[in-house]
Amino acid sequence: MSDGLFDAWRNLEERAREIIRSDRRYAETDFLIQLLAFPSFEPFVSWEISRRSADSSRQGYFALRTEWNRPFDEERLRTPLTQIRNGQHPVPTIEMEEFDLTDEYVATLIGSIRDVSIPPFPEPGPFGIDGTSYEFYFHESFASARYAWWVEPPASWKPLGDIFRETLGYLNGIRREMG
């Protein structure tokens, strides 16, 4: 891979990470939770859980799944012609899907998160280059917290990592059911 192509790819990857990380606070919603996965060689994915506000025409909770279509963008940058067509700073291909959630599920999830007690500054964990980085972000009114780890959460964050993994499994299950 040429230096120019490598730089273009790194810029595209970093731009995709920024887009995936930024929450989509819609005017008629209250953002609550975000789960992020940044694998080294697969699409980046974000799940956001929000509540529709009382002013919204639709009520209740929903999850918004946002994914960087990494394979498509890899193919776009593979040939010189598509590189020229997409310019020096191509825009990442982002796909989004929305799924309704029950009030009971979200209340249970928030209760589980509130019951976790973890140190804000954990012991050192593993490190590496390849693998998946995760982030768990919470927002309520004027308070928020973001926890991030690589591959596995630090031992003292295991309860939070377990909730993350269970929530991700549940949300992916809903997506599979919806086809």
C-alpha positions as CSV (number, residue, x, y, z in Angstrom):
1,M,0.0,0.0,0.0
2,S,1.5,3.4,-1.0
3,D,2.0,6.0,1.6
4,G,-0.7,8.2,0.1
5,L,-3.2,5.4,0.1
6,F,-2.2,4.4,3.6
7,D,-2.7,8.0,4.8
8,A,-6.1,8.2,3.0
9,W,-7.2,5.0,4.7
10,R,-6.1,6.1,8.1
11,N,-7.9,9.4,7.6
12,L,-11.1,7.6,6.5
13,E,-10.9,5.2,9.5
14,E,-10.4,8.0,12.0
15,R,-13.3,10.0,10.4
16,A,-15.5,6.9,10.7
17,R,-14.5,6.5,14.3
18,E,-15.5,10.1,15.0
19,I,-18.9,9.7,13.3
20,I,-19.6,6.4,15.0
21,R,-18.6,7.9,18.4
22,S,-20.7,11.0,18.1
23,D,-24.2,10.5,19.4
24,R,-27.2,11.4,17.3
25,R,-29.2,13.6,19.7
26,Y,-32.4,14.2,17.8
27,A,-34.6,17.1,18.7
28,E,-37.4,14.9,20.1
29,T,-35.3,12.4,22.0
30,D,-33.4,12.1,25.2
31,F,-30.1,10.2,24.7
32,L,-29.2,7.8,27.5
33,I,-26.7,5.1,26.6
34,Q,-24.1,4.3,23.9
35,L,-22.2,1.1,23.3
36,L,-19.3,1.2,20.9
37,A,-17.2,-1.5,19.3
38,F,-14.1,-0.6,17.2
39,P,-12.6,-3.8,15.8
40,S,-9.3,-3.7,14.0
41,F,-10.5,-5.4,10.8
42,E,-14.3,-5.3,10.9
43,P,-17.0,-2.5,10.7
44,F,-17.2,-0.1,13.6
45,V,-20.5,-0.2,15.3
46,S,-22.5,2.0,17.7
47,W,-25.7,1.3,19.5
48,E,-27.5,4.3,21.1
49,I,-30.4,3.9,23.4
50,S,-32.7,6.9,23.7
51,R,-36.1,7.9,24.9
52,R,-38.5,9.8,22.6
53,S,-39.6,13.0,24.3
54,A,-43.2,13.8,25.3
55,D,-43.3,16.2,22.3
56,S,-42.5,13.3,19.8
57,S,-45.3,11.9,17.7
58,R,-44.0,8.4,18.7
59,Q,-43.4,7.4,22.3
60,G,-41.1,5.0,24.1
61,Y,-37.5,3.9,23.9
62,F,-35.5,2.9,20.9
63,A,-32.0,1.8,19.9
64,L,-30.2,3.3,16.9
65,R,-27.5,1.1,15.4
66,T,-24.9,3.0,13.4
67,E,-22.3,1.1,11.4
68,W,-19.3,2.1,9.2
69,N,-19.5,-0.1,6.1
70,R,-15.7,-0.8,6.2
71,P,-15.7,-3.5,3.5
72,F,-17.5,-1.2,1.0
73,D,-15.0,1.6,1.8
74,E,-12.0,-0.7,1.5
75,E,-13.2,-1.7,-2.0
76,R,-13.7,2.0,-2.9
77,L,-10.1,2.7,-2.1
78,R,-8.7,-0.4,-3.8
79,T,-8.4,0.9,-7.3
80,P,-6.8,4.2,-8.5
81,L,-9.9,5.2,-10.5
82,T,-12.2,5.0,-7.4
83,Q,-9.6,6.9,-5.4
84,I,-9.7,9.7,-7.9
85,R,-13.5,9.6,-8.1
86,N,-13.8,9.7,-4.3
87,G,-11.3,12.5,-3.9
88,Q,-8.5,12.9,-1.4
89,H,-10.7,12.9,1.6
90,P,-13.6,10.4,1.0
91,V,-16.5,10.3,3.4
92,P,-17.1,7.1,5.3
93,T,-20.1,5.0,4.3
94,I,-22.4,5.0,7.4
95,E,-25.5,2.9,7.7
96,M,-28.2,3.4,10.4
97,E,-31.1,1.3,11.6
98,E,-33.6,2.0,14.4
99,F,-35.3,-0.6,16.7
100,D,-38.0,0.0,19.3
101,L,-37.3,-1.2,22.9
102,T,-39.7,-1.9,25.7
103,D,-39.9,0.4,28.7
104,E,-39.3,-2.7,30.9
105,Y,-36.1,-3.6,29.2
106,V,-34.6,-0.1,29.4
107,A,-35.7,0.3,33.0
108,T,-34.0,-3.0,33.9
109,L,-30.9,-2.0,32.0
110,I,-30.6,1.4,33.6
111,G,-31.2,-0.2,37.1
112,S,-28.4,-2.7,36.4
113,I,-26.0,0.0,35.4
114,R,-26.9,2.1,38.5
115,D,-26.2,-0.9,40.7
116,V,-22.6,-1.3,39.5
117,S,-19.9,0.2,41.6
118,I,-16.5,0.3,39.9
119,P,-13.4,2.4,40.5
120,P,-13.0,5.3,38.0
121,F,-9.3,4.6,37.7
122,P,-8.7,0.8,37.2
123,E,-5.6,-1.3,37.4
124,P,-3.6,-1.6,34.1
125,G,-5.1,-4.0,31.7
126,P,-3.9,-5.7,28.5
127,F,-2.7,-3.7,25.5
128,G,-2.1,-4.5,21.9
129,I,-2.6,-3.4,18.4
130,D,-5.1,-5.8,16.8
131,G,-8.3,-6.5,18.6
132,T,-11.4,-4.6,19.5
133,S,-11.7,-1.5,21.6
134,Y,-15.0,-0.9,23.4
135,E,-16.7,2.1,24.9
136,F,-19.7,2.4,27.2
137,Y,-21.1,5.9,27.5
138,F,-24.0,7.0,29.8
139,H,-25.8,10.3,29.9
140,E,-28.5,11.6,32.2
141,S,-29.4,15.3,32.4
142,F,-26.1,17.1,33.2
143,A,-24.0,14.0,34.2
144,S,-22.2,11.6,32.0
145,A,-19.5,9.0,32.0
146,R,-17.5,7.1,29.4
147,Y,-15.6,3.9,30.0
148,A,-13.2,2.4,27.4
149,W,-11.1,-0.7,27.3
150,W,-9.3,-2.9,24.8
151,V,-10.5,-6.6,24.3
152,E,-11.5,-7.2,27.9
153,P,-12.4,-4.7,30.6
154,P,-10.0,-4.4,33.6
155,A,-10.8,-6.9,36.3
156,S,-12.4,-4.3,38.5
157,W,-14.7,-3.2,35.6
158,K,-15.9,-6.8,34.9
159,P,-19.5,-6.1,36.2
160,L,-19.7,-3.2,33.7
161,G,-18.2,-5.3,30.9
162,D,-20.8,-8.1,31.6
163,I,-23.6,-5.6,31.3
164,F,-22.1,-4.3,28.1
165,R,-21.8,-7.8,26.6
166,E,-25.3,-8.8,27.7
167,T,-26.8,-5.5,26.2
168,L,-24.9,-5.9,23.0
169,G,-26.1,-9.5,22.7
170,Y,-29.7,-8.4,23.4
171,L,-29.6,-5.6,20.8
172,N,-28.0,-7.8,18.2
173,G,-30.7,-10.4,18.9
174,I,-33.4,-7.9,18.2
175,R,-31.7,-6.9,14.9
176,R,-31.5,-10.6,13.8
177,E,-35.2,-11.1,14.7
178,M,-36.2,-8.1,12.6
179,G,-34.3,-9.6,9.7
